[in-house]
């Protein structure tokens, strides 16, 4: 039988990240550079935040097709709990310009939102961000900003 030790490794990505992440564009700005290694495929990220919505960490949860549908709340909230997050946001990197929410996104949003409520963690937003680097301005969809799934 083998026994493993789990550990977290943090890498500094910003020094001045003191502003709260409350508007969609602040999340997009915070994610700058995160998609470089996975820009050609879908990716699902978790942003863990403190009670004032200041970022603690951003974590790549999964890459590949249908990332939102394939990620269980258990996988997402394990990371949030390890980071001691009081608030979270989920960001799906989309390699195309299509940032509209899919049925898979809506189902994932519902599952993640319900689980956050049970754990008393504020679910701040679910964003879909185009990872294309040839766009003049960021292209994204924010569930919280649009008010609709």
VENZIBEL-V267235 format. One record per residue. N is the residue number from 1. RES is the residue in one letter. NEAR is the number of other C-alpha atoms within 8 Angstrom. Layout:
N	RES	NEAR
N	RES	NEAR
This chain:
1	X	2
2	X	3
3	X	4
4	X	4
5	X	4
6	X	4
7	X	4
8	X	4
9	X	4
10	X	5
11	X	4
12	X	5
13	X	4
14	X	5
15	X	5
16	X	5
17	X	8
18	X	6
19	X	6
20	X	9
21	X	10
22	X	8
23	X	7
24	X	10
25	X	6
26	X	9
27	X	10
28	X	11
29	X	7
30	X	6
31	X	8
32	X	7
33	X	5
34	X	6
35	X	10
36	X	6
37	X	5
38	X	9
39	X	12
40	X	6
41	X	11
42	X	15
43	X	14
44	X	14
45	X	13
46	X	14
47	X	13
48	X	15
49	X	14
50	X	12
51	X	8
52	X	6
53	X	10
54	X	12
55	X	13
56	X	10
57	X	9
58	X	9
59	X	8
60	X	9
61	X	11
62	X	9
63	X	11
64	X	8
65	X	6
66	X	8
67	X	13
68	X	10
69	X	10
70	X	6
71	X	10
72	X	7
73	X	9
74	X	6
75	X	9
76	X	11
77	X	9
78	X	8
79	X	9
80	X	12
81	X	8
82	X	7
83	X	9
84	X	7
85	X	14
86	X	11
87	X	13
88	X	15
89	X	12
90	X	11
91	X	12
92	X	14
93	X	15
94	X	15
95	X	11
96	X	8
97	X	8
98	X	6
99	X	12
100	X	6
101	X	10
102	X	6
103	X	6
104	X	10
105	X	10
106	X	10
107	X	9
108	X	10
109	X	10
110	X	8
111	X	9
112	X	9
113	X	9
114	X	8
115	X	9
116	X	12
117	X	10
118	X	7
119	X	6
120	X	7
121	X	11
122	X	9
123	X	10
124	X	9
125	X	10
126	X	12
127	X	13
128	X	14
129	X	14
130	X	14
131	X	11
132	X	9
133	X	4
134	X	4
135	X	7
136	X	4
137	X	4
138	X	8
139	X	9
140	X	10
141	X	11
142	X	11
143	X	11
144	X	9
145	X	7
146	X	7
147	X	6
148	X	5
149	X	6
